[in-house]
Amino acid sequence: MTFLKTFFGISITVAAVMCDRVNFEDNQDLVKESDLIQGREHIKLMVGMVGDTIDLKCNVISTKDTVITWKTNGKIESKPNNQIVTTKGGKSLIEDKFEITNITKEMDGDRVSCEYSNSLSEGRAEAILQVYALVVETSEVVCGTCQ
């Protein structure tokens, strides 16, 4: 949609563009950084335990045909296409899922991103994985003859 504005006898043509949005759906494993740094508003921290599985869901609202890509540390992940697209009033809500299985300590610090692009814009939501391990140590005093 294009419209015309006139200021002091000068006509200016302005293109009206709907903004696209991308975000992760609420998830108990995703948290905001406590000391948010400007420019990192799109990044969340993802907390996982060794051996856990984390399911991420990404939502994109767009007015154009949009492609969603999942990446881990910048590398495109191949996965089945399970996108759900709902269109209403010229806008589309695109929902896509990604599963991180069998989390290992070596995955600590990995960056997972949901990225979208279309003919007008691009954007991403990103999460940094923080991996924790539960280590239980017992002494022979506590358990007698530990095996």
C-alpha positions in Angstrom: 0.0 0.0 0.0 1.4 3.4 -1.0 0.1 6.7 0.1 0.9 10.4 -0.6 1.8 13.0 2.0 2.0 16.7 1.3 4.1 19.1 3.4 4.4 22.7 2.5 3.4 22.0 -1.1 5.9 19.1 -1.5 4.5 15.7 -2.2 6.3 12.7 -0.7 5.4 9.1 -1.6 5.7 6.8 1.4 5.3 3.0 1.3 3.3 1.6 4.2 4.7 -1.7 5.3 3.4 -4.0 8.0 6.1 -5.1 10.4 6.9 -8.8 10.7 7.6 -10.3 14.1 9.3 -13.4 15.3 9.5 -14.8 18.8 9.7 -18.0 20.8 6.5 -19.2 22.4 6.5 -19.2 26.2 8.6 -22.1 27.4 9.7 -22.9 31.0 13.2 -23.7 29.6 13.6 -20.1 28.2 14.5 -17.1 30.3 15.5 -13.5 29.6 19.0 -12.5 30.4 19.2 -10.8 33.8 21.5 -7.9 32.6 20.1 -7.3 29.1 22.6 -5.8 26.7 21.3 -3.4 24.1 21.1 -5.3 20.7 20.6 -8.7 22.4 16.8 -8.2 23.0 16.0 -11.1 20.7 18.3 -13.5 22.6 17.1 -15.7 25.5 18.9 -18.2 27.7 17.8 -21.8 27.5 18.4 -24.0 30.5 18.8 -27.8 30.1 20.0 -30.7 32.1 22.3 -33.4 30.6 20.1 -36.0 28.9 17.0 -33.7 28.7 14.9 -32.9 25.6 13.8 -29.3 24.9 11.0 -28.5 22.6 11.1 -25.0 21.1 8.2 -23.4 19.2 8.7 -20.3 17.1 6.0 -17.9 16.0 6.3 -15.5 13.0 3.6 -13.0 12.1 4.0 -11.8 8.5 2.1 -10.3 5.6 4.2 -12.0 3.0 5.2 -15.6 2.1 7.7 -16.4 4.7 10.4 -19.1 5.0 11.5 -20.3 8.5 14.9 -21.9 9.1 16.3 -23.4 12.3 20.0 -23.1 12.9 22.4 -24.4 15.6 25.6 -22.4 15.8 24.8 -20.9 12.4 24.4 -24.3 10.7 21.0 -25.0 9.1 19.2 -27.9 10.8 17.4 -30.4 8.6 14.1 -31.4 10.1 10.6 -32.4 9.0 8.4 -29.5 7.9 5.8 -29.3 10.6 4.8 -25.6 10.1 1.2 -24.6 10.9 0.0 -21.5 9.0 -3.1 -19.6 10.1 -4.1 -16.6 7.9 -6.5 -13.9 9.1 -7.0 -10.3 7.7 -4.0 -10.4 5.4 -1.6 -11.5 8.1 -0.2 -15.0 8.6 0.8 -16.6 11.9 3.4 -19.3 11.1 4.2 -21.7 14.0 7.2 -24.0 13.7 8.7 -26.5 16.2 12.2 -27.7 16.8 13.3 -30.4 19.3 16.7 -30.6 20.9 17.2 -34.2 22.1 19.6 -35.9 24.5 21.4 -32.7 25.7 25.1 -33.2 26.4 27.6 -31.1 28.4 29.4 -30.4 25.1 26.3 -28.5 23.9 26.8 -25.8 26.6 26.9 -22.4 24.9 25.3 -23.6 21.6 23.1 -21.0 19.9 19.8 -22.1 18.5 17.9 -19.7 16.3 14.6 -19.5 14.5 15.1 -17.3 11.4 12.6 -16.0 9.0 12.9 -14.2 5.6 10.6 -12.9 3.0 10.7 -10.4 0.2 10.3 -7.4 2.6 12.2 -8.4 5.8 14.1 -10.9 7.9 14.6 -11.5 11.6 15.4 -14.1 14.2 14.8 -15.3 17.7 17.8 -16.8 19.3 18.6 -18.8 22.5 21.9 -19.7 24.1 21.9 -23.2 25.7 23.2 -23.5 29.3 23.7 -27.1 30.2 23.8 -28.3 33.8 24.6 -31.8 35.1 23.4 -33.3 38.4 26.2 -35.1 40.1 25.3 -37.1 43.2 28.2 -38.3 45.3 27.8 -40.5 48.3 30.3 -41.7 50.8 30.6 -45.2 52.2 29.6 -43.7 55.6 26.2 -42.8 54.1 25.5 -45.9 52.0 27.5 -48.6 53.7 28.8 -50.8 50.9 28.3 -48.6 47.8 28.6 -50.4 44.5 
